[in-house]
Amino acid sequence: NFKEMGFNIVTFNTFALHADDIPLSDFTLCHKTIFILDNRLVDALARTSIFGYFVERWAEGETRQVTLCAFDEFPKSMELTDEPVFVWGHVMVPHPPWLFGPNGEHITPGKPLLITDNPEFRDSGWEPKIQYVQQVQFANKKTIQIVDEILEKDSNSIIVIQGDHGTAWDVNWNEPSQEDVYQRLRNFDAVYFPDNEKRSQLLDDRTLVNTFRTVFNTYFGSEYEILEDKMYWSANQKPYLFKDVTHYVIDP
C-alpha cells in the first residue's frame, strides 16, 4: 500500500470524465471538465443538430488540451511534494480520435492528415492508418522526452509504460484469425529498473498481468504470485465467454 509507505499519489486521466474524483489521489492533474453535455439527453440532442458540429470541435479541443497538459506536467510530478510519489497517467494517444500530426500539429478527425492535397490517398481507405501512424510518431516523441526528463530529475525512478491493447485493423471480433489476435493483444509494455542486477526479473515473455506484480515484488517487498502467462479473447456479444488464444501470440 503506497499510502502506508508514505507515498503521495498523483493521477492523470485524459480519457474519462470525473477523474478528479479518485479518492486515493493526493494530486489530480489535467483531467477533463464537467459540463452540461454530461447529461445524455442534452448530449443526444446536440449531436443530432447543427449544434453537434460545435460540440465535436469543443470536445476535440479539450481532449487535445488535457493530453498536452499531461505530457508537460507528468515529469514535474515529483516536484509537487517532498514525499516519494506514485504517479499514474492514462493518456489518450495514440488511441483515436486522431488529433495530432507527427510533430503535434492540430488535426481535425475525419479528414486526411497532412495529405489533403495528395489525390493518391483520397478515399483510399488508408487515411485512418496514416493518421494512426503519425499520431504514434508524436506519442513516441513525447514519451521519450518524458522519460529523459524523469531520469534527469531522479535516476532511481521506476518507470512503467503500457498500452491497454494493440491495433484492430479489419479485425473479425467473433471469429478472429491468428493475425487478428496477434495484432490486438500485442500490447506495448516497457519497464525501466534503475538497478542492473534487478533487471533480470524482467522476462521477455512476461505478459502484462505480471508487470506490476514483478515491480512490487522486486522493489517493495511484496510477495505476489506470478500468474501463468495466458491471453484470452471474447466478443462483445458474449463478453464473459473467454477463449484461450495464448498460442497465437507467445511462440506462435
C-alpha positions, -999 to 999 in steps of 0.1 A, spaced: 0 0 0 17 32 -12 -2 53 13 12 32 42 47 35 28 44 73 29 39 79 -9 18 107 -23 -4 95 -53 -6 117 -84 -30 109 -111 -35 120 -147 -65 108 -168 -71 124 -201 -95 97 -212 -125 99 -189 -146 125 -171 -148 126 -133 -112 115 -130 -108 142 -103 -130 121 -80 -104 94 -74 -104 91 -36 -69 79 -30 -53 106 -52 -34 134 -34 -30 154 -67 -52 150 -98 -39 169 -128 -50 176 -164 -85 160 -161 -115 168 -182 -140 193 -170 -177 186 -163 -202 205 -184 -238 203 -195 -233 176 -221 -227 151 -193 -265 149 -195 -272 122 -220 -304 138 -233 -287 171 -239 -258 153 -255 -281 134 -278 -299 165 -289 -267 184 -295 -253 156 -316 -283 153 -338 -285 190 -346 -262 216 -362 -250 224 -327 -233 190 -328 -206 203 -351 -195 228 -324 -198 202 -297 -174 179 -316 -149 208 -321 -151 217 -284 -146 181 -274 -116 177 -297 -101 209 -283 -105 198 -247 -90 163 -254 -61 179 -271 -56 204 -243 -56 178 -214 -33 155 -235 -7 182 -239 -11 191 -203 -3 156 -192 27 154 -214 40 187 -200 32 181 -163 39 144 -159 77 147 -155 71 176 -130 50 154 -106 79 146 -82 82 184 -75 47 186 -61 58 172 -27 88 163 -7 74 128 -2 80 99 -27 54 98 -53 35 71 -72 24 87 -105 -3 71 -126 -12 85 -160 -38 74 -186 -32 93 -218 -55 91 -248 -29 90 -276 -24 71 -299 -60 59 -294 -84 77 -317 -97 104 -323 -68 114 -345 -59 149 -331 -22 152 -337 2 151 -366 37 136 -362 50 168 -347 20 178 -326 1 195 -354 -36 200 -346 -57 177 -368 -95 175 -371 -106 138 -371 -122 125 -403 -100 145 -427 -68 134 -444 -38 141 -422 -11 162 -438 -21 147 -472 -52 168 -481 -37 179 -514 -24 145 -525 -51 128 -546 -33 94 -544 -46 89 -509 -81 103 -512 -108 78 -505 -82 51 -504 -91 36 -471 -55 42 -459 -61 76 -443 -70 63 -408 -39 41 -408 -17 70 -418 -33 92 -392 -27 65 -366 9 60 -375 16 98 -374 -2 101 -340 20 72 -328 51 92 -340 40 122 -319 33 100 -289 67 83 -292 85 117 -293 67 130 -262 71 97 -243 109 97 -249 110 133 -238 91 125 -206 114 95 -198 145 116 -203 131 144 -180 121 119 -153 156 103 -152 173 136 -153 154 146 -122 158 112 -104 178 84 -119 164 60 -94 129 63 -107 110 31 -117 91 37 -150 63 15 -165 48 24 -199 19 2 -211 -7 2 -238 -41 -12 -229 -45 -30 -262 -30 -33 -297 -44 -21 -330 -76 -36 -346 -75 -30 -383 -101 -51 -401 -104 -75 -371 -131 -102 -371 -142 -100 -335 -164 -131 -335 -140 -154 -354 -106 -138 -350 -77 -151 -371 -42 -156 -357 -33 -122 -372 -63 -106 -356 -53 -119 -322 -16 -111 -326 -25 -75 -337 -49 -68 -309 -31 -84 -280 4 -72 -287 2 -45 -261 32 -23 -256 49 -29 -223 82 -13 -213 97 -12 -178 128 6 -165 145 -6 -134 174 16 -122 193 -13 -107 211 -35 -133 211 -66 -111 173 -64 -107 166 -62 -144 169 -99 -147 134 -101 -132 120 -85 -164 115 -116 -185 110 -111 -222 80 -135 -224 62 -118 -194 26 -107 -201 11 -76 -187 -8 -94 -160 26 -99 -142 41 -64 -148 31 -48 -116 35 -80 -96 71 -81 -108 76 -44 -99 61 -47 -64 79 -80 -56 112 -66 -68 112 -32 -51 85 -30 -25 88 -63 -6 55 -78 -19 51 -115 -24 25 -116 -52 22 -149 -70 34 -147 -106 5 -158 -127 6 -181 -156 11 -160 -188 -22 -165 -206 -42 -144 -231 -79 -146 -237 -103 -133 -264 -140 -125 -261 -165 -108 -283 -190 -81 -274 -220 -104 -278 -206 -128 -252 -181 -108 -232 -176 -134 -205 -170 -163 -229 -132 -164 -229 -112 -183 -255 -76 -191 -247 -55 -176 -276 -21 -176 -259 -6 -198 -285 -14 -172 -312 8 -146 -295 35 -163 -275 57 -186 -296 31 -188 -324 
